[in-house]
Amino acid sequence: MRTGPTNNTTQMLIAELNKQNAPIWKRTAFELSRSTRQRRVVNLSRLQRFADDGEIILVPGKLLSAGELDKKLTVAAWNFSQKAAEKVVKAGGKVMTISELVEKNPKGEKVRILG
């Protein structure tokens, strides 16, 4: 029987995302309700390869620091490695939680899920 995440913070985030009307937040809630082993893990090299400069990227999983980044991106993720967050900021970008992104952009406009 599937129970979903047991972490209270994650459960509250999923509930918050499900209250939003934009389809991107419903999709993100679905991704976060997966087991931890099935969540997306994204390296900076993937952001470098597939994201455009100035884009808003959503990672419904963990962002890791493998690779280099020279684009100014706004990255929201469920979890970051400390080194990955430092590299994003060093490249001139911003790092935020998914909750902060929902608060700033409730309609989910110009946000791209990468993973």
C-alpha positions in Angstrom: 0.0 0.0 0.0 1.4 3.4 -1.0 1.6 5.9 1.8 3.5 8.9 0.3 6.1 10.9 2.0 6.3 10.8 5.8 8.2 14.0 6.2 5.8 16.7 7.6 7.4 19.5 5.6 7.0 17.6 2.4 3.4 16.7 3.2 2.6 20.4 3.8 4.3 21.4 0.6 2.3 18.9 -1.4 -0.9 20.1 0.2 0.0 23.7 -0.6 0.8 22.8 -4.2 -2.5 20.9 -4.6 -4.4 24.1 -3.5 -3.0 26.1 -6.4 -4.9 26.2 -9.7 -1.9 26.2 -12.1 -1.2 22.8 -13.7 2.5 23.1 -13.1 2.0 23.0 -9.3 -0.3 20.0 -9.5 2.4 18.2 -11.5 5.1 19.2 -9.0 2.9 17.9 -6.1 2.6 14.6 -8.0 6.4 14.4 -8.5 7.0 15.1 -4.8 4.5 12.5 -3.7 6.8 9.8 -5.1 9.1 7.8 -2.9 12.4 9.4 -2.2 14.2 6.9 -4.4 12.1 7.8 -7.4 12.4 11.6 -7.1 14.4 13.4 -9.7 18.1 14.1 -9.1 19.6 16.8 -11.4 23.2 17.8 -11.8 24.3 21.3 -12.7 25.6 20.0 -16.0 22.0 19.2 -17.1 21.0 22.8 -16.3 23.9 24.1 -18.3 22.9 21.9 -21.3 19.2 22.3 -21.4 18.3 25.7 -19.7 18.5 29.1 -21.3 20.0 32.1 -19.7 17.6 34.0 -17.5 15.1 31.1 -17.3 13.2 29.9 -14.1 13.9 26.2 -13.5 12.0 23.9 -11.2 13.6 20.7 -9.9 11.0 18.5 -8.1 13.9 16.6 -6.5 17.4 17.3 -5.5 20.0 19.6 -7.3 23.5 18.3 -7.2 26.8 20.1 -8.0 28.3 17.9 -10.7 29.3 20.1 -13.6 29.8 23.8 -14.2 27.2 26.5 -14.7 27.7 29.9 -16.4 24.1 30.9 -16.9 22.1 33.3 -14.7 19.2 31.0 -13.7 16.6 31.1 -11.0 16.4 27.6 -9.6 13.8 26.3 -7.3 14.1 22.8 -5.9 12.9 20.5 -3.2 16.5 20.1 -1.9 19.9 21.4 -2.9 23.4 20.2 -2.1 25.3 23.1 -0.5 27.9 23.2 -3.3 25.2 23.3 -6.0 23.5 26.3 -4.4 26.9 28.0 -4.2 27.6 27.4 -7.8 24.2 28.8 -9.0 24.7 31.9 -6.9 28.3 32.3 -8.1 27.1 32.2 -11.8 24.8 35.1 -10.9 21.6 33.2 -10.4 19.1 32.7 -7.6 18.3 29.7 -5.4 14.9 29.3 -3.7 12.6 26.7 -2.3 9.5 25.5 -4.2 7.3 27.3 -1.6 9.1 30.6 -2.3 8.6 30.2 -6.0 4.9 29.5 -5.6 4.6 32.6 -3.5 6.4 34.8 -6.1 4.7 33.2 -9.1 1.4 31.6 -8.2 0.3 31.1 -11.8 3.5 29.3 -12.6 4.2 31.4 -15.7 7.5 30.9 -17.5 8.6 28.1 -15.1 10.1 25.0 -16.6 10.4 21.6 -14.9 13.7 20.0 -15.5 14.8 16.6 -14.4 
